[in-house]
Amino acid sequence: MGEEDLPHIGRLAAASAPRLAAGAGRLWRGCHNLLYTAKMSHSWPREVYTLPALRETALGVLIKVRASPGASRERIAGVHGEALKVAVQAPPEKGKANEAIALAISRSLALRASQVKIHSGESSRDKWFHVEGLSLNEVKERLTGLLQTQP
């Protein structure tokens, strides 16, 4: 039983285990795919990331946010699709989570709390927050620095 008899197993498996049954090839390929996927999931350098959706307005910048209320701690959790994912401890009731998200964004961007307000999506997980006093480029720079320093 040589390598030509077991083309689906591969050269290494055929040389090391010539008595393998035909079903073992599927198992070996499955392990290989699992290892390859695990290796690829951790191979991105930290510099590779995307910024959330940003829009410049006459009074400031709009940032698309994905809310994650009821979290164990408040933090900017990264980017979810085109939105900045913000985790807050406040529950999603009576605007408490929206206020906590505005405060978390203002602290992360080194702004006063009054400079960040909700623009739309008060009762949705996907929201737009309005940031006053910064240009689009300044917001991009601060978000870039913030996202690069995340663990």
C-alpha positions, -999 to 999 in steps of 0.1 A, spaced: 0 0 0 19 31 -12 13 68 -16 -6 63 -49 -31 41 -30 -40 68 -5 -39 101 -24 -63 119 0 -41 113 31 -9 130 18 27 121 16 35 125 53 6 104 66 11 77 40 48 74 49 42 73 87 11 52 88 7 29 58 -20 8 75 -45 36 80 -80 30 69 -96 51 43 -117 70 69 -85 81 87 -77 105 58 -108 125 66 -98 127 103 -63 139 93 -76 165 69 -100 177 96 -72 181 121 -51 199 95 -80 223 87 -85 230 124 -48 237 130 -47 260 99 -77 279 110 -64 284 146 -30 295 132 -47 320 108 -70 335 134 -40 347 154 -17 357 126 -30 392 119 -6 419 131 -20 444 156 -17 472 130 -44 456 109 -78 470 119 -107 490 105 -121 523 118 -158 526 125 -181 545 101 -175 583 105 -194 612 90 -184 648 91 -211 674 98 -211 711 101 -209 709 139 -186 679 144 -184 642 135 -209 613 137 -196 580 149 -215 548 143 -216 527 176 -227 492 184 -240 492 220 -233 463 244 -252 471 276 -250 451 307 -213 443 303 -190 434 332 -169 465 327 -170 497 306 -147 498 276 -143 503 239 -144 467 228 -131 473 192 -149 475 159 -180 454 151 -186 455 113 -187 493 106 -194 503 142 -173 511 172 -184 485 198 -188 501 232 -195 479 263 -211 495 293 -224 482 326 -256 502 325 -288 484 316 -306 492 283 -335 510 299 -346 547 301 -315 559 283 -291 548 310 -269 528 285 -269 557 260 -256 581 287 -230 556 297 -219 551 261 -216 589 256 -195 591 287 -173 562 277 -167 577 242 -159 611 257 -134 596 282 -118 575 254 -114 605 231 -103 629 259 -133 651 256 -158 667 280 -189 647 285 -210 676 270 -192 672 237 -207 637 230 -244 632 225 -266 606 209 -277 616 174 -300 586 164 -308 551 174 -319 557 210 -336 523 213 -314 503 189 -281 485 194 -267 504 164 -265 541 171 -249 573 159 -232 596 184 -223 632 176 -189 644 187 -185 682 189 -152 702 188 -131 678 167 -126 675 130 -129 642 111 -91 638 110 -87 644 147 -113 617 155 -96 593 131 -63 599 148 -77 594 183 -96 563 174 -65 549 156 -44 554 188 -72 539 209 -77 508 188 -40 501 185 -34 501 222 -62 476 229 -51 442 242 
